[in-house]
Structures are given as C-alpha cells and as structure tokens.
C-alpha cells in the first residue's frame, strides 16, 4: 500500500474503496508507466503443464454450464440467491435465519446445475455465460458467508447478530456508558480472524482461526456518548 488511514467499522468498505480510487487516480499514472518502462518481458508460451491443466479445467467447466440447457435464465437464480442473502445474511443476522439460508442454498445450487439455460455459444464473447459462471461462484461464496456469520456468535462492525446486543441488564448500559441495542462483541471467544478453506461444492468449508494480538491497544466497548 502507498498509505493507510483509520476507518470506522461501519464505513470501512466505502471509505477504503474511495481512498483506493483517489490514490489510484493520482498515484498510478506517476508510478506504473515508469515501472513498466524498465521491464523487459520474456518469451511467453502456453506449453507449460500448468497452463494446459488450467485450460482443460476451464473448458470442462464451460462445457458443464453450456450443456445444462435448462428452462430458467441465469438472472432467475441470481435473484433468488440475492433475496435469500438479503433477508437472512444482511446487516442483521440471526441463528435461525442463517440456518434457514444454509438449508436453502444447496437447493439453489442443485436447481442451477439442473435447470439453468445459457443462450449462445462458448466459441465467442458470451455475457450470459460469463454471468452464469459468476453466479455459480456466488452460490458457493454465499454458503461460506452464512457459515462464517453463524459461527461468529457476537456482533462486531458490519456483522450484527441480533442475539448479541446490549440490554438494560448489562452493566455498561446501567452505568450509562452505552445504549441498549448497541452491538455486543465477545472478545474472549472471538478475537480472531476466520479463514475458511474451500473444499468442494456441497461440503462444509473448514474453519481456520488466526488469533488477533494487540500489544499496545486495550480492547474496549465502543460508545457513541
């Protein structure tokens, strides 16, 4: 990175995106051309075994998608998945809703691979084919997101589990430090990064935890007062 800034958790994505765009607008024109001018590209070949392996895998996946020839357009599955995630894995999540989503996503995946229809051919530019490939990825990604939200039994930043919020019974509320309804973190059990290992479609991903260690900062409850 060229620089860094501190962003509030609830605005992290938007702030970081705009900062990246602004930095790129001014920095890239002054740095990348100079870097490329000093590079001497070597010979490029497609004969490497790694290239042939990936090419074969891509052709196989394209063939799978094109051969379905079902009755429903890609947008049908995109919309169905999007509405499910909007409702069950949005800014506010619950254990019940996440389990419901995890029960429905496999059915969406199965229906997609049995009934999606991609018009055109695979021999040229085909935006519907590209979209279908992305939606297939979205289905797998949505499943991992739901697993992640379900296992993180706390509220933190943009992840708000409705079961974990401050109430009138909490000492931080009684003392006036924070308000009822604010997100409640559980640093004792969830002070870690969740890194999920993808396995195969339909199989649960594997969770790897990377502990977060703060040597110079003391974790505390956020207060808007």
N, C-alpha and C positions, 0 to 999 in steps of 0.2 A: 504494500500500500504506500501511496505517496504521503498520506497524512491520516489522522484519525480524529474523531470527535466523540463526545459522550452524548448518547441519545436516551431519552426516556423509553421504557419498555413498550409503552402503548403506542409510541410513534416511531419505533425503531425502523420498521421496514420502509416507511415513506421517507423518513429523514435520510436514511442511508442511501436509498435509491436516488434522491435528488442530489445528495452530495456527490455520489458517484458520477451522475450525469454532468454536473457542473465541473467537477475535477477533470473528467474526461474531455470535456469541450475545450478546456484551456491547456491541459497537460499533454494529451496525446499528440496533437499537431506539432508540438515542440520537441517531443521525445521519440516517438516511434519512427518517423522518417529518418532521423539521424541514426537510429539503431539499425534499421534495415539497410541503410547505405553502406554499412560496414560488414554486412553479411555476404558470404559467397555460397549460394545454395549448391549442394552437391547433386549428383545424379539421383533421380527418383525412379524407383521401379515398383511394379505391382507383383513382382515374382516372389516376394518374401512369403514364407509359410504363414506368418501371422495375418498378412493381408488376405491371402486365399481363404484362411479359416473364417475371418470376419465376413468376407464377401459371401461365402457359402451360407453362413448363418443368416445374413440379411436377406438373401434370395429365398431362403427357406421360409422365413417369417412373412415376407411379402406374398409368397405363394399361398401360405396358410390363410392370410387375410382375404386375398382375392378369390380363393376357392370356395369361401363360405356361400356367397351368392344367396343371402337370405332375403328377408322381406322388409327389414327396418333400416332406415338411414343411420349414419353414424351419429347425427345430432340427437336422435332418439335416446341413445344410450348415454351420450354426453349430458343431456338434460336430466335424465333420470338419476345419474350419479351425482350431478351437481346439486339437485334438490335434496337428495339424501344427506350429502355432506353439509349443505347449508343448514338443514334442520337439526341434524344430530351431532355435527362436529364443527360448529361455528365458533363464535367468540365464547358462548356459554355452552358448556357440555355437562352431561350427567352420566353416571354409570349406566343407568337404564338405557338412555338414548344411544350411547356408544356401543353397548352390547347389541342393540337392535340393528345398528348400522353394520356391525361385523357379521350379523346373521344374514343381512340382505346383500352385501357386496358380492359374496360368492355366486349368488343367483344372477346378479347383473353380469358378472364375468361369464358365466355359463351361457346366458342368453346372447351375449355379444358374440361369442365364438360359434354360436349355432345359427344366429339369425341376422347378423349384420350384412348389409349389402353395400358394396363399394363399386360404383359405376366406373366406366372407362377401363383402361388397361394399365399394366405395370411397365410398359415399354417407353413411356414418356412422362412429362410432368402431369401429376395427378394429385390435386389438392385434397380430394376426398380420401385417397389412400394415405396421404401424409396425416390427415386428421384422424383417420382410423387407428393408425399406429400410435398417435399421441393419446387417444382415448384408452387404448389398451394399457398404456403405461399409467395413465391417470387412475385406472381401476386398481392396479397394484399399489400405487402410491397412496391412494385414499385409504386402503386397508392398513398400511403401515401407520398412517396418521392416526387412525382410530385406535390401533393397538397402543401407540405412544400416549395418546390422551387418556386412555383407560388405565394404563399402568401408573401414570403420574397422578397420584392421589393428593393433590394440592392445587392451589390456584396461584399462578405466577405469570406476570406480564400479560400477554395476549391469550394465555390459557386460563380460562375461568371455569373451574369445576364448581357447580352450584352447591355441592355438598360441603365445600370448603370456603366459607366466608365468615367474617366476624359477626358475632351476635351480641345481644345485650348482656349475655352471661360471661363474655370474655373480659379479662382484666384490662386489656388495652382499651376496650370500649368504656368500661366503668371509670377508668382514670381520665377519660376524655382525650386520649392520645389519637385514637382513630374512630371511625364511624361504623355502625352496623352495615353489613353488606359489602364492605371492602374485601378484597382478595386476601385469603389467608395462606401464606406459604408454610411449608413444613420442612425447614432446613435440616432438621435432624435426620430425615429419611430420604430427602430428595435433592441434596446439594450435589448434583452430578449431572453430566451431560449424558443423554440417552442416545447411543449409537446403535442403530438397528441394522442387522445383517440380513440382506435379502436371501431367501432360499429358492423356492420355486412357487409358481402360481398355485394358490390354494393352500399352501403350507404356511404356518405361522412364522413370522420373522424371528430372529434370535436377538435378544437384547444384550448389549454390552454397555456397562456403566463406566464412565470416566469421571472420577471424583474431581470436584472443584475445591481448590485450596486457596484461601485468602489469608495472606500473611500480614498485610498492612491495613486491611479494612475489616471492620467488625460488621457482620450481617445484622440488620435491624429491620423493624417493621416500618413500612412506608406510611407516612402520614401527610395528608393534604391540609392539615390545620396549621 
